[in-house]
Amino acid sequence: MKKLTSEQAVVVSAFTGYHIGDFAETHKAVEEKLGRPVWTHEFPSLRDEIREAFRDDFIAMNPPANAKALSSE
Protein backbone atom coordinates (compact mmCIF):
# COMPACT_ATOMS: atom_id res chain seq x y z
CA MET A 1 0.00 0.00 0.00
CA LYS A 2 1.31 3.45 -0.89
CA LYS A 3 1.40 6.11 1.80
CA LEU A 4 -0.42 9.37 1.27
CA THR A 5 1.58 12.52 0.74
CA SER A 6 1.09 15.24 3.35
CA GLU A 7 -0.94 17.20 0.77
CA GLN A 8 -3.22 14.20 0.18
CA ALA A 9 -3.63 13.69 3.93
CA VAL A 10 -4.74 17.31 4.25
CA VAL A 11 -7.33 16.88 1.50
CA VAL A 12 -8.69 13.65 2.97
CA SER A 13 -8.83 15.17 6.45
CA ALA A 14 -10.57 18.33 5.31
CA PHE A 15 -13.03 16.58 3.02
CA THR A 16 -14.01 13.67 5.24
CA GLY A 17 -13.70 15.29 8.66
CA TYR A 18 -11.61 12.35 9.86
CA HIS A 19 -8.22 13.72 10.73
CA ILE A 20 -5.06 12.03 9.48
CA GLY A 21 -1.60 13.54 9.35
CA ASP A 22 -0.43 16.85 10.78
CA PHE A 23 -3.34 18.95 12.05
CA ALA A 24 -1.33 22.17 11.68
CA GLU A 25 -1.08 21.53 7.93
CA THR A 26 -4.80 20.84 7.66
CA HIS A 27 -5.62 23.94 9.69
CA LYS A 28 -3.43 26.12 7.46
CA ALA A 29 -4.95 24.67 4.27
CA VAL A 30 -8.50 25.24 5.54
CA GLU A 31 -7.69 28.87 6.31
CA GLU A 32 -6.20 29.30 2.84
CA LYS A 33 -9.21 27.72 1.12
CA LEU A 34 -11.74 29.70 3.14
CA GLY A 35 -9.71 32.90 2.84
CA ARG A 36 -9.85 33.77 6.52
CA PRO A 37 -8.53 32.75 9.91
CA VAL A 38 -10.36 29.76 11.41
CA TRP A 39 -10.33 28.99 15.12
CA THR A 40 -10.16 25.30 15.97
CA HIS A 41 -13.52 25.43 17.76
CA GLU A 42 -15.12 26.55 14.47
CA PHE A 43 -14.30 23.35 12.59
CA PRO A 44 -17.52 21.49 13.53
CA SER A 45 -19.78 24.38 12.52
CA LEU A 46 -17.88 24.88 9.25
CA ARG A 47 -18.00 21.17 8.33
CA ASP A 48 -20.11 21.60 5.18
CA GLU A 49 -18.21 24.69 3.99
CA ILE A 50 -14.85 22.97 4.47
CA ARG A 51 -16.04 19.82 2.71
CA GLU A 52 -17.28 21.81 -0.27
CA ALA A 53 -14.04 23.82 -0.44
CA PHE A 54 -12.02 20.59 -0.75
CA ARG A 55 -14.45 18.61 -2.96
CA ASP A 56 -12.60 19.15 -6.25
CA ASP A 57 -9.23 18.34 -4.66
CA PHE A 58 -10.65 15.12 -3.21
CA ILE A 59 -12.14 14.05 -6.54
CA ALA A 60 -8.87 14.84 -8.31
CA MET A 61 -7.04 12.33 -6.09
CA ASN A 62 -8.84 9.44 -7.83
CA PRO A 63 -11.25 10.90 -10.38
CA PRO A 64 -13.26 7.86 -11.58
CA ALA A 65 -13.85 6.24 -8.19
CA ASN A 66 -14.44 9.43 -6.19
CA ALA A 67 -16.63 11.12 -8.79
CA LYS A 68 -18.88 8.06 -9.01
CA ALA A 69 -19.16 7.74 -5.22
CA LEU A 70 -19.90 11.44 -4.76
CA SER A 71 -22.49 11.59 -7.54
CA SER A 72 -24.94 9.62 -5.41
CA GLU A 73 -24.92 12.18 -2.55
Secondary structure, 3 states (H helix, E strand, C coil): CCCCCHHHHHHHHHHHCCCCCCHHHHHHHHHHHHCCCCCHHHCHHHHHHHHHHHHHHHHHHCHHHHHHHHHCC
